[in-house]
Amino acid sequence: MERDGMYVKQLEAFLTVARLLNFGEAARTLNYSQSTISEQVHGLEAYLGARLFERIGRKVFLTEQGKKLLPFAERMIRDVEELKSLFNDDEVVAGSLTIGAAESLCAFWLPPMLKKYRILYPQVKMAIKVGNCVDFPQWLQQNIIDVAFSLNDESGQQQLRQIELFRGETVFIVAADHELSAKKLLKPQDLAGQTLLLPEGYCGYPMDLKFLLEMEQVKANMIMEFGSLESIKQCVKNGLGVSLLPKIAVAEELKRGELVSLAWSGPDIPIEAHMIFHGDKWVSPPLAALEKLIAAEMANDPDFPRDSK
């Protein structure tokens, strides 16, 4: 039995490193030392007679053998957790939760939600993996993440289950001394020759704007893409260009006069947020608790939409 417990810990270590591709982060997630995580992975490799990870420079990658093990390890850990839950009489939610999220949502919507979750479920270890929305379905399929908060509507993919969270307003912003700041009404044609500062990625409101400009045959001088909304705001403040961002993400800067919003005459370009799961994934207690919290927030907020399939 002790040996079985050892193998479970080795599989947990393997799965965590496979998700994060970083031994140090995996150690912090599981509350072990990095040497312990390395020993557990090496022990599993010795047992299987296979190399599961390889290092190239400072980066860690799964080997082909590691990729083969991934679905089996996940299934074995899931079976162990389900077995333990059958005999768990207390209601304490514990375990781990890996969340994929679009940077835009990490900047303003997700942190308050995770703070509430942490207060309610302090024994759940959370890891956040920021990415592009187009990556989330694959990450869910490969079990790299447990759930995704995305700007993309994945209702067309039958293997995914999703909840539409909210539909919010975006706003065009410039510095107070920008040439467009005096415009009473910004038209799509006014963006011709301008430098656009947008969040990187291939989905959501940035892509909607690009499609609109292409349809209207409006050619920007250049489009600069950033991985951080804060970087975009700082660049706009310094007069480097025009940006389109969620209104809630720039509310304080607009209030202080650090940025100027432009009234938009073109089609509505909203920000839409979705919570996405893989339909075949076992809903662990931490994941069920997160979904329950989201449902409660939606029920208490009349502006939240209902579930969409």
C-alpha positions as CSV (number, residue, x, y, z in Angstrom):
1,M,0.0,0.0,0.0
2,E,2.9,2.3,0.8
3,R,4.4,1.6,-2.6
4,D,1.0,2.4,-4.3
5,G,0.9,5.7,-2.4
6,M,4.4,6.4,-3.7
7,Y,3.4,5.8,-7.3
8,V,0.4,8.2,-6.9
9,K,2.7,10.9,-5.7
10,Q,5.0,10.3,-8.6
11,L,2.1,10.5,-11.1
12,E,0.9,13.7,-9.4
13,A,4.4,15.2,-9.7
14,F,4.6,14.1,-13.4
15,L,1.3,15.6,-14.3
16,T,2.0,18.9,-12.5
17,V,5.4,19.2,-14.3
18,A,3.7,18.3,-17.6
19,R,1.2,21.0,-17.1
20,L,3.6,23.8,-16.1
21,L,6.7,22.6,-17.9
22,N,8.7,23.9,-15.0
23,F,10.0,21.9,-12.0
24,G,10.2,24.9,-9.7
25,E,6.6,26.0,-10.4
26,A,5.5,22.4,-10.0
27,A,7.2,22.2,-6.6
28,R,5.5,25.4,-5.4
29,T,2.1,24.2,-6.7
30,L,2.4,20.9,-4.8
31,N,4.2,22.5,-1.8
32,Y,7.3,20.3,-2.2
33,S,10.9,21.1,-2.6
34,Q,12.2,21.1,-6.2
35,S,14.6,18.2,-5.4
36,T,11.6,16.1,-4.1
37,I,9.7,16.7,-7.4
38,S,12.8,15.8,-9.4
39,E,13.2,12.6,-7.3
40,Q,9.6,11.6,-7.8
41,V,9.9,12.1,-11.6
42,H,13.2,10.2,-11.8
43,G,11.7,7.4,-9.7
44,L,8.8,7.1,-12.1
45,E,11.2,7.2,-15.1
46,A,13.2,4.4,-13.5
47,Y,10.1,2.3,-12.8
48,L,8.8,2.7,-16.5
49,G,12.3,2.5,-18.0
50,A,11.5,5.7,-20.1
51,R,12.6,9.3,-20.2
52,L,9.6,11.5,-19.6
53,F,11.1,15.0,-19.9
54,E,14.0,16.6,-21.7
55,R,15.7,20.0,-21.1
56,I,16.7,22.3,-23.9
57,G,18.5,25.2,-22.4
58,R,16.3,26.3,-19.5
59,K,13.1,25.0,-21.0
60,V,11.5,21.7,-20.2
61,F,9.6,19.6,-22.7
62,L,7.7,16.3,-22.7
63,T,9.3,13.5,-24.6
64,E,7.2,11.3,-26.9
65,Q,7.1,8.7,-24.0
66,G,5.9,11.4,-21.6
67,K,3.1,12.4,-24.0
68,K,2.0,8.7,-24.2
69,L,1.9,8.5,-20.4
70,L,-0.1,11.7,-20.0
71,P,-3.7,10.3,-20.6
72,F,-3.0,7.2,-18.5
73,A,-1.6,9.2,-15.6
74,E,-4.5,11.5,-15.6
75,R,-7.0,8.6,-15.6
76,M,-5.2,6.9,-12.8
77,I,-5.1,10.0,-10.6
78,R,-8.8,10.7,-11.4
79,D,-9.7,7.2,-10.3
80,V,-7.8,7.6,-7.1
81,E,-9.5,11.0,-6.4
82,E,-12.9,9.5,-7.2
83,L,-12.2,6.6,-4.8
84,K,-11.1,8.9,-2.0
85,S,-14.2,11.1,-2.5
86,L,-16.5,8.0,-1.9
87,F,-15.1,7.7,1.7
88,N,-14.5,11.4,2.4
89,D,-17.0,12.4,5.0
90,D,-15.9,16.0,5.5
91,E,-16.9,18.8,3.1
92,V,-13.5,20.5,2.9
93,V,-12.6,21.2,-0.8
94,A,-9.0,20.5,-1.4
95,G,-6.7,19.7,-4.3
96,S,-5.4,21.5,-7.3
97,L,-6.9,23.6,-10.1
98,T,-5.1,24.8,-13.3
99,I,-6.9,27.6,-15.0
100,G,-6.2,28.9,-18.5
101,A,-7.2,32.5,-19.1
102,A,-7.0,35.3,-21.7
103,E,-4.8,38.2,-20.6
104,S,-7.6,40.6,-20.9
105,L,-9.7,38.7,-18.4
106,C,-6.7,38.4,-16.1
107,A,-6.3,42.1,-16.1
108,F,-9.7,43.0,-14.6
109,W,-12.3,40.3,-14.2
110,L,-10.6,37.2,-13.0
111,P,-8.6,38.4,-10.0
112,P,-11.7,39.4,-7.9
113,M,-13.3,36.1,-8.7
114,L,-10.3,34.1,-7.7
115,K,-10.0,36.1,-4.5
116,K,-13.5,35.1,-3.5
117,Y,-12.6,31.5,-4.5
118,R,-9.5,31.5,-2.4
119,I,-11.4,32.8,0.7
120,L,-14.0,30.1,0.3
121,Y,-11.6,27.3,-0.5
122,P,-8.2,28.1,1.0
123,Q,-6.9,24.5,0.6
124,V,-7.1,24.5,-3.2
125,K,-3.8,25.1,-4.9
126,M,-4.4,27.2,-8.0
127,A,-2.2,27.7,-11.0
128,I,-2.9,30.3,-13.8
129,K,-1.7,29.7,-17.3
130,V,-2.2,32.8,-19.5
131,G,-2.7,32.1,-23.2
132,N,-4.4,32.8,-26.5
133,C,-8.0,31.8,-26.8
134,V,-7.2,29.6,-29.8
135,D,-4.9,27.4,-27.6
136,F,-7.5,26.7,-24.9
137,P,-9.5,23.9,-26.7
138,Q,-6.2,22.0,-27.3
139,W,-5.0,22.6,-23.7
140,L,-8.3,21.2,-22.4
141,Q,-8.0,18.2,-24.8
142,Q,-4.5,17.5,-23.6
143,N,-5.5,18.1,-19.9
144,I,-2.9,20.9,-19.6
145,I,-5.7,23.0,-17.9
146,D,-8.9,22.1,-16.0
147,V,-10.9,25.0,-17.2
148,A,-10.5,28.1,-19.5
149,F,-11.7,31.6,-19.3
150,S,-11.8,32.7,-22.9
151,L,-12.9,35.5,-25.2
152,N,-13.8,33.1,-27.9
153,D,-17.1,31.3,-28.5
154,E,-16.4,27.6,-28.7
155,S,-20.1,26.5,-28.9
156,G,-19.4,24.9,-32.3
157,Q,-17.1,22.3,-30.7
158,Q,-19.2,19.5,-29.5
159,Q,-16.6,18.1,-27.1
160,L,-16.6,21.4,-25.1
161,R,-19.1,22.7,-22.6
162,Q,-19.2,26.4,-22.0
163,I,-20.9,29.0,-19.9
164,E,-21.3,32.5,-21.4
165,L,-20.2,34.8,-18.6
166,F,-20.7,38.4,-19.7
167,R,-20.8,40.8,-22.6
168,G,-19.0,44.1,-21.9
169,E,-18.2,47.4,-23.6
170,T,-14.9,48.3,-25.3
171,V,-13.7,51.8,-25.9
172,F,-11.2,53.5,-28.2
173,I,-8.6,55.4,-26.2
174,V,-5.8,57.9,-27.0
175,A,-3.6,60.3,-25.1
176,A,-5.0,63.7,-24.4
177,D,-2.7,65.4,-26.9
178,H,-3.2,62.8,-29.7
179,E,-4.5,64.2,-33.0
180,L,-7.7,62.1,-32.7
181,S,-8.5,63.3,-29.1
182,A,-10.6,66.2,-30.4
183,K,-12.7,64.0,-32.6
184,K,-16.4,64.1,-31.6
185,L,-17.2,60.9,-33.4
186,L,-14.6,58.4,-34.5
187,K,-15.3,56.6,-37.8
188,P,-13.5,53.5,-39.0
189,Q,-11.9,55.6,-41.8
190,D,-10.3,57.8,-39.1
191,L,-8.0,54.8,-38.2
192,A,-6.4,54.9,-41.6
193,G,-2.7,55.6,-41.2
194,Q,-2.8,55.3,-37.4
195,T,-0.7,53.1,-35.2
196,L,-3.0,50.6,-33.4
197,L,-1.9,49.1,-30.1
198,L,-3.8,45.8,-29.4
199,P,-3.7,42.8,-27.2
200,E,-2.0,39.9,-28.9
201,G,-4.0,36.9,-30.0
202,Y,-6.3,35.6,-32.6
203,C,-9.7,35.9,-31.1
204,G,-12.1,38.3,-29.4
205,Y,-12.4,42.0,-29.8
206,P,-8.9,42.7,-31.2
207,M,-9.6,40.3,-34.1
208,D,-13.1,41.8,-34.5
209,L,-11.5,45.2,-35.1
210,K,-9.0,43.8,-37.6
211,F,-11.8,42.1,-39.5
212,L,-13.8,45.3,-39.5
213,L,-10.9,47.4,-40.9
214,E,-10.2,44.8,-43.5
215,M,-13.9,44.8,-44.6
216,E,-13.9,48.6,-44.6
217,Q,-10.6,48.6,-46.6
218,V,-9.0,50.8,-43.9
219,K,-5.2,50.3,-43.7
220,A,-3.5,51.2,-40.4
221,N,0.1,52.5,-40.4
222,M,1.0,49.5,-38.2
223,I,-0.5,47.2,-35.6
224,M,1.6,46.6,-32.5
225,E,0.5,43.7,-30.4
226,F,1.3,43.4,-26.6
227,G,0.9,40.6,-24.1
228,S,-0.1,43.0,-21.4
229,L,-2.9,45.5,-21.1
230,E,-0.9,47.6,-18.7
231,S,1.9,48.0,-21.4
232,I,-0.7,49.1,-23.9
233,K,-2.1,51.7,-21.6
234,Q,1.4,53.1,-20.8
235,C,2.2,53.3,-24.5
236,V,-1.1,55.1,-25.3
237,K,-0.5,57.5,-22.5
238,N,2.9,58.4,-24.2
239,G,1.2,59.1,-27.5
240,L,2.3,56.0,-29.4
241,G,-1.1,55.2,-30.9
242,V,-4.7,54.3,-30.6
243,S,-6.1,51.3,-28.7
244,L,-9.3,49.4,-28.2
245,L,-9.7,48.0,-24.7
246,P,-12.4,46.9,-22.3
247,K,-13.9,50.0,-20.8
248,I,-13.7,48.6,-17.3
249,A,-10.0,48.1,-17.8
250,V,-9.3,51.8,-18.4
251,A,-12.0,53.3,-16.2
252,E,-9.6,54.7,-13.6
253,E,-7.3,56.3,-16.3
254,L,-10.3,57.9,-18.0
255,K,-11.5,59.2,-14.7
256,R,-8.1,60.7,-13.9
257,G,-7.8,62.2,-17.4
258,E,-4.7,60.2,-18.2
259,L,-6.5,58.8,-21.3
260,V,-9.3,60.1,-23.5
261,S,-12.1,57.9,-24.8
262,L,-13.4,58.4,-28.4
263,A,-17.1,58.1,-29.3
264,W,-17.3,55.3,-31.9
265,S,-19.6,55.4,-34.9
266,G,-18.8,52.0,-36.2
267,P,-20.4,48.6,-35.4
268,D,-20.4,47.5,-31.8
269,I,-17.2,45.6,-30.8
270,P,-17.9,44.0,-27.4
271,I,-15.8,41.9,-25.2
272,E,-17.4,38.5,-24.6
273,A,-16.2,36.1,-21.9
274,H,-16.8,32.4,-21.7
275,M,-16.0,29.7,-19.2
276,I,-15.0,26.5,-21.1
277,F,-14.7,22.9,-19.9
278,H,-13.9,19.6,-21.8
279,G,-17.1,17.6,-21.8
280,D,-15.3,14.3,-20.9
281,K,-13.3,15.7,-18.0
282,W,-14.1,14.5,-14.5
283,V,-15.4,17.4,-12.5
284,S,-13.2,17.4,-9.4
285,P,-14.4,19.0,-6.2
286,P,-12.2,22.2,-6.8
287,L,-13.5,22.5,-10.3
288,A,-17.1,21.9,-9.2
289,A,-16.6,24.6,-6.5
290,L,-15.4,27.1,-9.1
291,E,-18.3,26.4,-11.3
292,K,-20.7,26.7,-8.3
293,L,-19.1,30.1,-7.4
294,I,-19.5,31.4,-11.0
295,A,-23.1,30.2,-11.1
296,A,-23.8,32.1,-7.8
297,E,-22.2,35.3,-9.1
298,M,-24.3,35.0,-12.3
299,A,-27.5,34.5,-10.2
300,N,-26.8,37.5,-8.1
301,D,-26.0,39.8,-11.1
302,P,-28.9,40.4,-13.5
303,D,-26.4,41.5,-16.2
304,F,-24.9,38.0,-16.4
305,P,-26.2,35.9,-19.3
306,R,-27.3,32.3,-18.7
307,D,-25.6,29.1,-19.8
308,S,-25.0,28.6,-23.6
309,K,-24.1,25.4,-25.3
